[in-house]
Amino acid sequence: MSGSQYYKILGLEPTSTDAEVKRRFRVLAKQYHPDLNPNHDATEIFQRLLDAYERILKKEFNDAKPLQSTHRGKSPQEQHREFHRKAWERYEQMRREQEVYSNEVFKSFISGYRMQFKRIIALFCLGLLCVLIADQIFPLKSVTDQVVNYNSTSYQSFTHGYVHEITTKYGHHFFIANYDPKGFNEHPSIRYYQTAISRSDVSVMHQGTHIEVHFTYYWARGFLYVIFSLGILIPFYKKDRIFLYLSTYVSLFIISTVILSYLLLNYRILSILTIGNWP
């Protein structure tokens, strides 16, 4: 039997690595081990799997050189007991290897560079959460500007109604909600309001009418409260559960992306560092 056929017994390609072979055998061993599977053909199947597994790891594919040489001169009952003993020892060895591997993976998620990144992200989340709270407390800042262009096409908002995009003289862009932009033709002057620290857009005032602004971080501040709170709590979870691994990747990829976009969009990081004095 050629080497490729031994890989086929395990359901693998001949290009599979030894690590992939071990992982595959662990799965099949749990399924066909004679002490775990009551079916009468489980012993024969597991014997073929074990023989293929050992031949692949030892790279011994020659049938003329049998690996099971200890069965010579023994009765069928002794051979059966010997096979069960060897099969159980192999299964226990694989189980211990899997346990060691699982412990190493678990430790890598509660220490090392992953934990350091989660702690750094948690510190950013704590600081930005304080910024959000301060923006809710401190009075808004107002800026006088003029509308120089608007899009007459209306877009559906996520909540209700419609929005129009407008552009101001200072290069600011707004999505104003439920307001006809044609009024800016005769009266282009507006006053818009921003939060005190992060300078996030809140609303626009035109001809005495208060207009809500959509698609801003202030408009989505509820989402930010959840994301930043989650980023703070994730490093404290250290149980060997699936949530540990999922939350780690959420922190490293999703929460970190939200932090970067929040800080870089509209130069918000400069507004925060200057306590709302620039730009």
Secondary structure in CASP SS format (residue, H / E / C, confidence):
PFRMAT SS
TARGET T0000
AUTHOR 0000-0000-0000
METHOD secondary structure of the structure
MODEL  1
M C 1.00
S C 1.00
G H 1.00
S H 1.00
Q H 1.00
Y H 1.00
Y H 1.00
K H 1.00
I H 1.00
L C 1.00
G C 1.00
L C 1.00
E C 1.00
P C 1.00
T C 1.00
S C 1.00
T C 1.00
D H 1.00
A H 1.00
E H 1.00
V H 1.00
K H 1.00
R H 1.00
R H 1.00
F H 1.00
R H 1.00
V H 1.00
L H 1.00
A H 1.00
K H 1.00
Q H 1.00
Y H 1.00
H C 1.00
P C 1.00
D C 1.00
L C 1.00
N C 1.00
P C 1.00
N C 1.00
H C 1.00
D C 1.00
A H 1.00
T H 1.00
E H 1.00
I H 1.00
F H 1.00
Q H 1.00
R H 1.00
L H 1.00
L H 1.00
D H 1.00
A H 1.00
Y H 1.00
E H 1.00
R H 1.00
I H 1.00
L H 1.00
K H 1.00
K C 1.00
E C 1.00
F C 1.00
N C 1.00
D C 1.00
A C 1.00
K C 1.00
P C 1.00
L C 1.00
Q C 1.00
S H 1.00
T H 1.00
H H 1.00
R C 1.00
G C 1.00
K C 1.00
S C 1.00
P H 1.00
Q H 1.00
E H 1.00
Q H 1.00
H H 1.00
R H 1.00
E H 1.00
F H 1.00
H H 1.00
R H 1.00
K H 1.00
A H 1.00
W H 1.00
E H 1.00
R H 1.00
Y H 1.00
E H 1.00
Q H 1.00
M H 1.00
R H 1.00
R H 1.00
E H 1.00
Q H 1.00
E H 1.00
V H 1.00
Y H 1.00
S H 1.00
N H 1.00
E H 1.00
V H 1.00
F H 1.00
K H 1.00
S H 1.00
F H 1.00
I H 1.00
S C 1.00
G H 1.00
Y H 1.00
R H 1.00
M H 1.00
Q H 1.00
F H 1.00
K H 1.00
R H 1.00
I H 1.00
I H 1.00
A H 1.00
L H 1.00
F H 1.00
C H 1.00
L H 1.00
G H 1.00
L H 1.00
L H 1.00
C H 1.00
V H 1.00
L H 1.00
I H 1.00
A H 1.00
D H 1.00
Q H 1.00
I H 1.00
F C 1.00
P C 1.00
L C 1.00
K E 1.00
S E 1.00
V E 1.00
T E 1.00
D E 1.00
Q E 1.00
V E 1.00
V E 1.00
N E 1.00
Y E 1.00
N C 1.00
S C 1.00
T C 1.00
S C 1.00
Y E 1.00
Q E 1.00
S C 1.00
F C 1.00
T C 1.00
H C 1.00
G C 1.00
Y E 1.00
V E 1.00
H E 1.00
E E 1.00
I E 1.00
T E 1.00
T E 1.00
K C 1.00
Y C 1.00
G C 1.00
H C 1.00
H E 1.00
F E 1.00
F E 1.00
I E 1.00
A E 1.00
N C 1.00
Y C 1.00
D C 1.00
P H 1.00
K H 1.00
G H 1.00
F H 1.00
N C 1.00
E C 1.00
H C 1.00
P C 1.00
S E 1.00
I E 1.00
R E 1.00
Y E 1.00
Y E 1.00
Q E 1.00
T C 1.00
A C 1.00
I C 1.00
S C 1.00
R C 1.00
S C 1.00
D E 1.00
V E 1.00
S E 1.00
V E 1.00
M E 1.00
H E 1.00
Q C 1.00
G C 1.00
T E 1.00
H E 1.00
I E 1.00
E E 1.00
V E 1.00
H E 1.00
F C 1.00
T C 1.00
Y C 1.00
Y C 1.00
W C 1.00
A C 1.00
R H 1.00
G H 1.00
F H 1.00
L H 1.00
Y H 1.00
V H 1.00
I H 1.00
F H 1.00
S H 1.00
L H 1.00
G H 1.00
I H 1.00
L H 1.00
I H 1.00
P H 1.00
F H 1.00
Y C 1.00
K C 1.00
K C 1.00
D C 1.00
R C 1.00
I H 1.00
F H 1.00
L H 1.00
Y H 1.00
L H 1.00
S H 1.00
T H 1.00
Y H 1.00
V H 1.00
S H 1.00
L H 1.00
F H 1.00
I H 1.00
I H 1.00
S H 1.00
T H 1.00
V H 1.00
I H 1.00
L H 1.00
S H 1.00
Y H 1.00
L H 1.00
L H 1.00
L H 1.00
N H 1.00
Y H 1.00
R H 1.00
I H 1.00
L H 1.00
S H 1.00
I H 1.00
L H 1.00
T C 1.00
I C 1.00
G C 1.00
N C 1.00
W C 1.00
P C 1.00
END
